[in-house]
Amino acid sequence: MPEMLMPVMAESIAEAEILKWMVKEGDTVTEGQMIAEIMTDKVTTEIPAPYSGKLEKILAPEGTVVQIKQAIAIIGDGAAASTPAPVAAPAASKPALKLGDDSQSATESATNSSYGMPTKAVALDFGNAAKAATSSSVKAAGTNKFGRPLAVPAARKMAREAGIDIMEVPGSGPNGRVGVEDVKDYVEVVSASTYGGTTVKPSAAPVVVAPAVTSSSSGGMTVPPPQYRTPKGLEHLETRTPLRGMRRVISNAMVASHLYTVRTLTVDEVNFTALVELRERLKPAAEKAGVKITYLPFIFKAVASALKAFPNVNSSYDEATGEVVHKQYFNIGCAVDTEAGLIVPVVKNVDSKSILEIAKSISDLAGKAREGKLAPDEISGSSFAVTNIGSAGSLLSFPIINAPDAAILGVHTIVDRPIVKDGQIVIGKMMYLSLSFDHRLIDGAEAARFVKHLTRLLENPDMLLLEAI
């Protein structure tokens, strides 16, 4: 019976969540008919039936996270179908990834998020007995069209930390894709071979995959996560909803930011009076060009200048290699509030765009975000982010870093406030800027100077014309 596989979305996407089946078992579908809605990272899309026939069996229920090229349904010609095996995770013996399934390997669920976030501590014991690595279910390691080995990100990281060439690890996933369990099995085989006198690749210590998402460490003790218990007699006053779709992705991203950044904050205020006047003068010309101009394009342009002046702010820390990655591109994420949750589309190459081009890019991306039509490459590749919490009336905030970026800028409400200028009390259009930054990469003084650079440009917006950006 023909199987419908989860289609390949992009090279970087290894899995997707089934949000909704638009047909039910027993329905007749036609080739090209949209039959399921899926989510990869924060991008929602519909997938079509690959051929016509009767939907005999749904293998991946709504809320299930499945690997790319994994069977999600059986479409036949209407004949009775045999009962299929349930959807499996990368390791053949593992059940499908489902919300709240604690039996699943924590490092496999790390691939549930673009951030590679683990859900429990996993250590590789190099003293364990070897497992058979030549199982009939194990395929030769697969490669993509570029010759790069097929492997989930968590497996690549584990192999690097263990000093193993990922190309040597047999993959049990679709097309030979290497999963976390494949690396663990390979390490155990290599480790066990030391007892037979065989030379093995050295590794300084057992590989430990990051701190637990479901627990934290304190004083050498593992502290279990807080457990919610319904107060006695109040059961009828509570409802429960599975954490799925956008909220699941946002939740993973927030925990990843908490675990993998050392977040701190610096705040400054900026006098927007001159920028308010400049924007008012430019609005008619922008409208003639079909662009609604806000303050964000000016802020983005100033940020690009500041990132060039302070390259540490335009960096990331590669947890797997222990290297600081300095970026020579200026792609700025713009947090957009949608009904489904917060999405951060990315305006690419801000340094080479005009104010009008930036304004149009922000408007187009925000519209796509609210309609759920963003493509995967439109929410990836940021080097910095800006969140306009002022649109919701906020006076000040402590933004959460969009990991793996090193920093995020909070933009707030412009308010009329008395200030002293040239010895006189006048009314200024004042706003607070808050910069959340990863203190591992950026010192406090450098962060303060970065914000001062922004303040100087935004208080004197004509200077943006003189900036070689």
TIZA-199304 format. One line per field, with one value per residue (C-alpha): x, y, z; residue in three letters. Coordinates in steps of 0.5 Angstrom, whole numbers, plus 500, padded with zeros to 3 digits. Layout:
x: c(X,...);
y: c(Y,...);
z: c(Z,...);
resn: c(ala,...);
This chain:
x: c(500,503,506,505,512,513,516,523,522,529,536,536,529,529,522,515,509,502,498,491,489,484,481,479,481,476,476,478,484,486,493,495,490,492,490,495,497,504,509,517,520,515,513,506,504,500,502,499,497,502,498,490,487,483,486,487,490,493,500,501,496,495,500,505,513,515,522,522,521,518,511,505,499,497,494,491,486,480,482,483,489,494,495,501,507,506,510,517,523,529,531,527,525,523,515,513,515,509,508,509,512,518,520,523,530,531,537,532,527,532,531,524,527,531,535,537,535,535,530,534,541,544,551,555,558,564,565,558,558,558,551,551,553,551,544,540,536,542,544,550,551,547,549,546,547,553,556,554,552,545,544,540,544,544,547,553,554,555,559,564,564,566,571,568,567,560,561,563,557,552,545,538,534,531,536,541,540,544,540,543,542,546,552,551,551,557,561,559,562,568,569,568,573,578,577,579,586,583,586,580,579,580,575,577,571,564,560,554,549,547,543,536,530,526,530,536,542,544,550,551,544,539,532,526,522,516,510,503,497,490,488,483,475,477,478,472,474,480,481,487,490,496,502,502,504,506,506,511,516,516,516,522,526,525,528,533,535,535,539,544,545,548,542,543,540,543,538,538,533,533,530,526,523,528,526,518,519,523,518,512,516,518,511,508,513,513,506,507,512,506,510,508,514,514,520,523,526,530,532,534,539,542,543,546,551,552,553,559,562,561,562,562,554,554,556,554,557,557,556,558,565,567,568,565,562,563,558,560,552,547,540,536,530,523,519,512,506,501,494,498,504,511,514,521,522,528,530,536,542,540,546,545,538,535,530,524,527,527,520,517,521,518,511,511,514,510,504,506,507,500,497,502,505,513,518,523,529,525,525,532,539,539,545,541,533,529,522,517,514,512,507,503,504,510,514,520,522,527,527,529,535,533,538,543,544,548,543,536,534,527,524,518,513,514,512,512,516,519,527,532,535,540,538,531,525,522,518,521,519,522,523,527,532,533,539,539,545,549,555,559,560,559,561,557,561,561,553,553,557,553,546,550,551,544,542,547,544,536,537,540,537,540,547,544,545,552,554,557,553);
y: c(500,507,511,519,521,528,532,536,543,546,543,545,543,536,535,538,538,536,541,539,534,537,530,524,517,514,520,520,525,527,529,536,537,540,535,537,543,543,547,547,552,558,557,554,551,546,540,536,529,526,522,520,515,513,516,509,511,517,515,521,524,532,534,529,531,527,527,529,523,519,516,520,517,511,513,507,505,503,496,494,496,492,495,500,501,507,513,512,517,517,510,505,502,509,511,518,524,527,532,530,523,523,516,519,520,527,529,526,531,537,537,539,546,550,551,544,545,538,536,532,531,525,522,517,512,510,504,500,494,495,494,491,496,492,491,489,496,500,503,506,514,518,524,530,533,537,531,533,527,527,528,531,537,534,528,532,536,530,527,533,533,525,526,522,523,523,520,514,513,508,512,508,514,515,515,514,520,519,520,521,514,512,516,513,506,508,511,505,500,504,505,498,496,498,492,488,492,496,503,508,515,519,523,527,526,523,527,530,533,540,542,539,543,539,540,545,543,547,545,539,536,535,539,536,541,544,539,542,539,542,544,539,541,546,541,543,550,548,547,544,545,541,546,545,549,556,556,550,553,559,555,552,558,562,556,555,563,562,556,558,566,570,575,582,589,596,602,609,614,618,624,623,630,631,624,625,631,628,622,627,631,624,621,624,622,615,614,616,611,606,605,607,609,608,609,602,603,609,605,599,603,606,599,597,603,601,593,596,600,594,588,584,585,582,575,569,563,556,552,546,548,553,559,566,567,574,576,580,581,585,581,584,580,584,581,581,580,575,572,565,568,572,571,574,575,577,583,581,586,592,596,596,598,605,607,606,599,597,600,596,589,590,591,585,581,583,582,575,573,575,571,565,565,566,562,558,563,569,567,565,568,574,577,582,583,589,588,594,593,600,599,595,601,599,604,599,592,587,583,576,575,571,566,565,572,576,581,584,592,593,600,603,608,615,620,627,629,635,636,641,643,649,651,651,646,644,638,633,626,621,614,608,604,597,592,585,582,576,578,572,576,583,587,592,598,596,595,602,605,601,604,611,610,609,615,619,617,617,624,627,623,627,624,617,620,621,614,610,604);
z: c(500,498,504,504,507,510,504,504,506,506,507,514,516,519,522,522,527,524,526,523,518,513,511,515,514,508,504,497,495,489,487,489,494,500,506,512,515,518,522,521,526,526,519,518,511,507,504,498,497,492,488,488,492,498,505,508,515,518,521,525,529,530,535,532,531,525,521,514,509,514,513,515,512,507,501,497,492,497,498,505,508,513,520,519,524,528,526,529,531,528,531,529,536,538,538,535,538,542,547,554,552,557,555,548,548,550,545,540,542,542,534,536,535,531,537,538,545,549,554,559,561,557,558,554,559,555,560,557,554,546,542,535,530,524,525,519,520,520,513,511,512,507,504,501,494,497,499,507,511,513,520,525,529,536,533,529,536,540,534,535,542,542,537,532,524,523,516,520,524,520,520,522,519,512,507,512,516,523,529,536,538,532,535,542,539,535,541,545,540,539,547,548,543,548,552,546,545,539,538,539,538,544,548,554,558,557,553,557,553,556,562,563,560,565,571,573,577,584,589,585,586,580,582,579,575,579,579,578,582,581,588,591,589,584,578,575,574,570,563,560,553,550,548,541,534,535,543,543,538,542,549,546,544,550,554,549,550,558,558,553,554,560,559,562,561,559,558,555,553,547,545,538,537,531,528,529,525,520,519,518,513,509,510,504,499,502,501,494,493,496,503,510,514,521,526,525,519,522,528,523,519,526,528,522,523,531,529,524,530,535,532,538,538,531,534,536,540,537,543,540,538,543,538,537,530,528,522,516,514,518,518,523,526,527,532,530,535,531,533,534,538,537,530,528,521,518,514,510,508,512,511,503,504,503,509,504,502,509,511,505,507,515,512,507,512,518,513,511,519,521,515,516,510,512,508,512,510,512,519,519,519,523,527,531,533,535,538,538,545,545,540,546,550,554,557,559,558,559,552,551,546,540,541,538,537,542,543,542,542,546,543,547,547,545,551,552,558,560,559,560,553,553,560,559,561,554,552,549,545,549,549,553,549,552,550,552,551,552,557,555,549,550,556,560,558,550,551,553,548,543,545,546,538,537,541,537,530,533,536,530,524,519,521,518,511,512,515,510,511);
resn: c(met,pro,glu,met,leu,met,pro,val,met,ala,glu,ser,ile,ala,glu,ala,glu,ile,leu,lys,trp,met,val,lys,glu,gly,asp,thr,val,thr,glu,gly,gln,met,ile,ala,glu,ile,met,thr,asp,lys,val,thr,thr,glu,ile,pro,ala,pro,tyr,ser,gly,lys,leu,glu,lys,ile,leu,ala,pro,glu,gly,thr,val,val,gln,ile,lys,gln,ala,ile,ala,ile,ile,gly,asp,gly,ala,ala,ala,ser,thr,pro,ala,pro,val,ala,ala,pro,ala,ala,ser,lys,pro,ala,leu,lys,leu,gly,asp,asp,ser,gln,ser,ala,thr,glu,ser,ala,thr,asn,ser,ser,tyr,gly,met,pro,thr,lys,ala,val,ala,leu,asp,phe,gly,asn,ala,ala,lys,ala,ala,thr,ser,ser,ser,val,lys,ala,ala,gly,thr,asn,lys,phe,gly,arg,pro,leu,ala,val,pro,ala,ala,arg,lys,met,ala,arg,glu,ala,gly,ile,asp,ile,met,glu,val,pro,gly,ser,gly,pro,asn,gly,arg,val,gly,val,glu,asp,val,lys,asp,tyr,val,glu,val,val,ser,ala,ser,thr,tyr,gly,gly,thr,thr,val,lys,pro,ser,ala,ala,pro,val,val,val,ala,pro,ala,val,thr,ser,ser,ser,ser,gly,gly,met,thr,val,pro,pro,pro,gln,tyr,arg,thr,pro,lys,gly,leu,glu,his,leu,glu,thr,arg,thr,pro,leu,arg,gly,met,arg,arg,val,ile,ser,asn,ala,met,val,ala,ser,his,leu,tyr,thr,val,arg,thr,leu,thr,val,asp,glu,val,asn,phe,thr,ala,leu,val,glu,leu,arg,glu,arg,leu,lys,pro,ala,ala,glu,lys,ala,gly,val,lys,ile,thr,tyr,leu,pro,phe,ile,phe,lys,ala,val,ala,ser,ala,leu,lys,ala,phe,pro,asn,val,asn,ser,ser,tyr,asp,glu,ala,thr,gly,glu,val,val,his,lys,gln,tyr,phe,asn,ile,gly,cys,ala,val,asp,thr,glu,ala,gly,leu,ile,val,pro,val,val,lys,asn,val,asp,ser,lys,ser,ile,leu,glu,ile,ala,lys,ser,ile,ser,asp,leu,ala,gly,lys,ala,arg,glu,gly,lys,leu,ala,pro,asp,glu,ile,ser,gly,ser,ser,phe,ala,val,thr,asn,ile,gly,ser,ala,gly,ser,leu,leu,ser,phe,pro,ile,ile,asn,ala,pro,asp,ala,ala,ile,leu,gly,val,his,thr,ile,val,asp,arg,pro,ile,val,lys,asp,gly,gln,ile,val,ile,gly,lys,met,met,tyr,leu,ser,leu,ser,phe,asp,his,arg,leu,ile,asp,gly,ala,glu,ala,ala,arg,phe,val,lys,his,leu,thr,arg,leu,leu,glu,asn,pro,asp,met,leu,leu,leu,glu,ala,ile);
